[in-house]
Amino acid sequence: MKKTAQHIAHTLKKLRQERGWSLDKTAEETGVSKAMLGQIEREESSPTIATLWKIASGFHTSFSSFLEDQLSSKRKTLYRSQIPQNMHEKNKKMRATSLFPFDKQLHCEIFMIELLPTCEHLSDAHEPGVIEHIMVIEGSMEILLKKKWKALHTGDGLRFSADQSHGYRNLTSRPMRFYNIIHYPIRAT
C-alpha cells in the first residue's frame, strides 16, 4: 500500500505541475478539498476510490494512471500477473487488480475486481463520455444504474455510460469477481 500511496502522491504533484495548478485550483477542478489534496501529496492520507475518481476526472485522466505508469503504445505484447490489492485501507471488501493500465492508443484500462460478501461500493458519475463494460467471471453481483439494482451472474456482461452515479454490490455469502473495462473519450490536445 505504501508504494501505491507514493505513486498517487507523485502523480498528483506531476499533474498539478504540468498544468500549473495550485492546490486551490485543483480543489476547484476536482471537487476534493485543498486540505485532502495536500494530505494525499504528503502521503498523510490515502484517498478512497471515490476521491481518486474525482481527482482523475478533474484532471481528465485515467483512474489507473494513479496506480501505475501508463502503457506505451510501442509495447504490443504485455503479460500481467498481479495479486489483487485493496484500493483503500478502509474498504477491505473490494480488491482490484489493474490488469492493463490506461493505454493511450486504445483509450481504455482493464481491471479485475473482487467483491467480498456484503460489499457495496457506490461511485459518483465519471466525466462525460466514460463507458464501462462489466463481465462477471465468477459469482453474482448487482449493478446500480438509474437508481435500480440489476442482477448479473457468471458469464453475464453489461455496458453502460459511467457519467451517471452507479454502484456494485455482492449480496451473496461468497466472493465474486468481474472484469471492468473503462473506456475514456478521446480529447483534443
Secondary structure, DSSP 4 states (H G I P E B T S, - for coil): -HHHHHHHHHHHHHHHHHHT--HHHHHHHHS--HHHHHHHHTTSSPPPHHHHHHHHHHTT--SGGGTSPPBPTT----------EEEETTEEEEEEEEEEEEETTTTEEEEEEEE-TT-EEEE---STT-EEEEEEEESEEEEEETTEEEEEETT-EEEEESSS-EEEE--SSS-EEEEEEEE------
